[in-house]
Amino acid sequence: MDDLTQLIELAEKLADVSGEIIRQYFRQPRIEAETKAGAISSIVTIADKEAENAMVEILLKEAPNDGIFREEGENISSQNGRYWVLDPIDGTASFVRGIPIFGTLIGLVNLEKNEPLIGVINQPILQERWIGVKGKSTLFDRRSLVNPYARDRDSKLTEACLISTTPFMFITNRQKAIAKSLQKVCKRTAFGGDCYNYAALASGWSSMPIVVLESDMNYYDFCALIPIIEGVGGIITDWSGNKLNHQSTEVLAASNYSLWKQTIEVIRNVRQ
């Protein structure tokens, strides 16, 4: 399976199948859940596990030469350099509270070239789906997205909203200092949201441009987001301004280049 159209169809099939499973467990009391060993607030439920296993089963059958990076189970090596990167429920803390601001993340990357090819955010409860494809405009529910802030050259960081999923994700003294510095500069600071923050940035839903600052991340947390953000003219890199890769843990996304550049300058000027 090498045709891009087929690969997109496969990604959507994964979203459909995982969504069916997730909907069965949403807002159900006393579902099986546990906190991951060594994690502060990372939760895994039976819905996470079953949704991921269902996607893996499909991939093993329909794309047997592709590798798989997965959140809950063992990774599978690739025979052709391509990897599917799966996060069945990004935002499980919201899922277990019955709040539909989580999503299934499905990415396809040529790992040898560090080239994200396809990215999907699927929100199975609200029936919302973002699809990003390298070099193409991002789609939201099959319509092209327009990021109204993308071409703003005079955006000011002081007028932006800074978003992070949780303040607990800033672990080192350096990370805490950078987050604090940006919180002082930006007009608003908000916490929560997980992948939905990036979806909101891509969709231009907010009344002001967005900067997302996150750390303690894994590849499955952001791989799918890269073509989605880039497909609307947004910027997504690590905190040094470098292209993200499978070893990155710090993620910075901005509605446009001007905001991204100003954020990078603040980060570089933070004294250690």
Buried (B, 14 or more C-beta within 10 A) or exposed (E): EEEEEEBBEBBBBBBEBBBEBBEBBBEEEEBEBEEEEEEEEBBBBBBBBBBBBBBBEBBEEBBEEBBBBBBBEEBBEBEEBBBBBBBBBBBBBBBBEEBBBBBBBBBBBBBEEEBBBBBBBBBBBEEBBBBBBBEBEBBBEEEEBEBBBBEBEEBBBEEBBBBBBBEEBBEEEBBBBBBEBBBEBBEBBBEBBBBBBBBBBBBBEBEEBBBBBBBBBBBBBBBBBBBBBBBBBBBBBBBEBEEBEBEBBBBBBBBBBBBBBBBBEBBEEBEE
